[in-house]
Amino acid sequence: MINDQLIEQEWARIAFEFAETHSKVLSCVPDPSQIRLIKNADEVYEDFRKTFPNLEVAVVEEAVLKTEEVKPIWREFSERYKNSVKDYNFGTLLRRDCQGEYDSENTFIVVRIIFYAIEIARQKEGCYSSKIQK
């Protein structure tokens, strides 16, 4: 059991550091739509929108991503990137509302490729445009 706890603590540390880095990047660039999260971002975006054409990304409800009907679709989507996206299946914190902070009320856990797919869509679809005007 100690190993399980150590593994969970290490996962939590990595997830927190990743979220902290993403938050810093978002806060220091004038136009978040210009951030290149991964080299194959365009491919991931096209595949994401082909697979989930109507998924709202500005505000994402955890329950919508984790229904029994959609879990296998996400699993298949994720596996397509196991050889091209580093740490594609690592647990990662996703903000429910992209205008909100990384805090306990605005985050939930997804695998990293889902994080990338949604964040890339947020960038490309103008979800950060209000930040540019500030």
Secondary structure as UniProt FT lines:
FT   HELIX           2..28
FT   HELIX           32..34
FT   TURN            39..40
FT   HELIX           41..51
FT   TURN            53..54
FT   HELIX           62..65
FT   TURN            68..70
FT   HELIX           71..79
FT   TURN            80..84
FT   TURN            86..89
FT   STRAND          91..95
FT   TURN            98..99
FT   TURN            104..106
FT   STRAND          107..111
FT   HELIX           112..124
FT   TURN            125..128
FT   HELIX           129..133
//
